[in-house]
Every structure is written in structure tokens, then in C-alpha cells.
Amino acid sequence: MSLEELQEGSKAISDVLEHDLPKMQKEKPENISSTASNICDRCGRNLYRLF
């Protein structure tokens, strides 16, 4: 992967976040319980959330 391709990808991600992040933050639920179960119903593993 060339430096130019990396810069192009970085710019694309930046543009998407600039456009979509405010919308995503507005849609994020306010009351998320810290005790809410994030366990996969298929495998039983604990799921980790990025946001």
C-alpha cells in the first residue's frame, strides 16, 4: 500500500466521520445501563462495545 493510498483512505474516513459522527451522537441512547447484559445469545461470550 502506498503513502498516497493511505492518505486517500485517511481523508475518506475523516470525511465520513465529519458527516456521520454528529448524527450518530444525536441518535445514541442517553440511558444505557452499565449492568445491561452484552452476552451473545449464540455463543455466550461477552460482547464489547466500541461506543
N, C-alpha and C positions, 0 to 999 in steps of 0.2 A: 504494500500500500504506500503510495507516495505522499509526500507532505501536502501536496495540493489536494489530494483526495481527503486527507484528514481535515484540512482547513474547510473544505466544502461541507463535509459531514458535520463538523462543529458548528458552522454557520446555520445549517439546516435545523439542527437540534435547537439552537438558540432562537431561531425564528419561530419554531413550533411552540417552545415554552413561552416566549413573549406573547404569543397569541392565545394559547390554551391555558396557561397556568392561572391567570386571574379567574377564568371561567370555572376551572376545576376547584379553586379555593372557595368560590361562592357556593358551589354545589356540595361541598364537603359537609357532612352532618356535624352539627355542633355538639351533640351529646353522645359521645362514644364511650361506652362503659369500659373501664380498664379491666373489669372482671369478665367481659364478654368472651365466650369461648371461640377460639380461632382454630378449632380442630377439624381436620379434613374428615368428612363423613365416609370417605372411601378407605383411607389407609390409617387414620387415627393420628397422623403426625400433626404437630403444632405448626400452624401457618404463620409466617411473619409478614407484617405489612410494611411497605416502604413509606407510606404517608400516614 
